[in-house]
Amino acid sequence: MHSTIHRDNGQLLMEKVCLQSIADKFGTPCYVYSKTALELNYKAYANALKSHPHLVCYAVKSNSNIAVLQSLAKLGSGFDIVSIGELERVLIAGGNPSKIVFSGLGKTADEMSRALDVGIHCFNVESESELSLLNRIAEQKGLKAPVSIRVNPDVNAKTHPYISTGLKEDKFGIDINRAIDVYRDAASMSHIDIVGLDCHIGSQITEKSPFVDTMKRLLVLADTLNEQGITLNHLDIGGGLGVRYQNEEIQSVDQYMRAILPLLEGRSETLIVEPGRSMTANAGVLLTEVVYLKVTEHKNFAVVDAAMNDMLRPSLYQAWMDVQNVGTHVNQQEKIYDVVGPVCESGDFLAKSRQLTVNEGDCLCLFSAGAYGFVMSSNYNSRPRVAEIMVNGDSAFVIRQRETLAELIKGEHLLPEQ
Ligand code: LLP
């Protein structure tokens, strides 16, 4: 979970680029990602897994910009996708279709068809209905669909309820106790090829034990299947490794893998991982300008030009993300501020009760914003989507232009005059 941000002479830099200069050149709000940090994060997984056959499938949903995908594809990364949109992005970015796993519990016939055509590594199947539809579509094409069943191992990931997915009451996967029946069904289908076993128990997991418990349960199931003549080529433990937003005690990728890999000793199944947040969160920031300082009897507000539509995590999950001034003010008093956006909702805030030394016109940096940031943004309040910038060494590139007002209403139509 590398970050390439540091302060030099009072100024925040990403790699060798001063963040204030990015705000000046490209405007705010904007997301800024570090290519070096992304690459280091990918390599941390690849290195930690090198003693065992493995495939790192980056979870595209955490940041799907095609330049991000391209940077990872160049290193040989695979991809975990959840829609045809993500599939097309990976293909455009030069990703290898045979390293794509397709997750998600509501795949449509069109999505299955396209994924079969391009030859993905496997479908992570979440229900019997999905399995039958996939079998039918593969039959129409005269193909065999590679399938991994996503089981729900009933493990508590000890994370925010909205991002916990491995409990019995969650909508995801197939109850691990019923999985054998579903595998038997799958084995009897003429156009299904069983290749693996899959799970994903949640996100922002800070302990090793839920992963270890999950892997143990997967192995018991894999052995039982084996006894019944169903052999698996891979085991997929999903994503979910947490990152440090504030002061969380985080497992490094290496520590995490050192807890998992001994369980696989002597086994031939390839280990697939689907990391999202741990690849992108700390590789990115959101820059936003302070439009007004609003001091009331009860509170000080720093009203900034980014809002919940640009970064939803604080509003939706009460997520804490660090905020700092990209520059520094000497001899000026620090005050406690709520950093809020211009959207007409009280839930529109980026940070609450933060000590900041700040003037109107200053640029603030919201840290760890590379994952689930831009991808969750919307046009709420008719706000155009912000720009995305990629830093590499001492260069900065626009990897997505700021949306224009014309693009905002593109595709909308007035009714004909009566
Ligand atoms: N694989 C599957 C099947 C997933 O559903 C997810 C994330 C991942 C992998 C990647 O998990 P990660 O390594 O990023 O934890 N929007 C929320 C996070 C939602 C995660 C959804 N699934 C947030 O901002 O905290």
Residues whose N, C-alpha, C, O or C-beta is under 5 A from the ligand:
A	BS01	LLP	A59 S62 S103 I163 H200 G202 S203 Q204 G238 G239 G240 L241 E274 P275 G276 R277 S278 R313 Y372
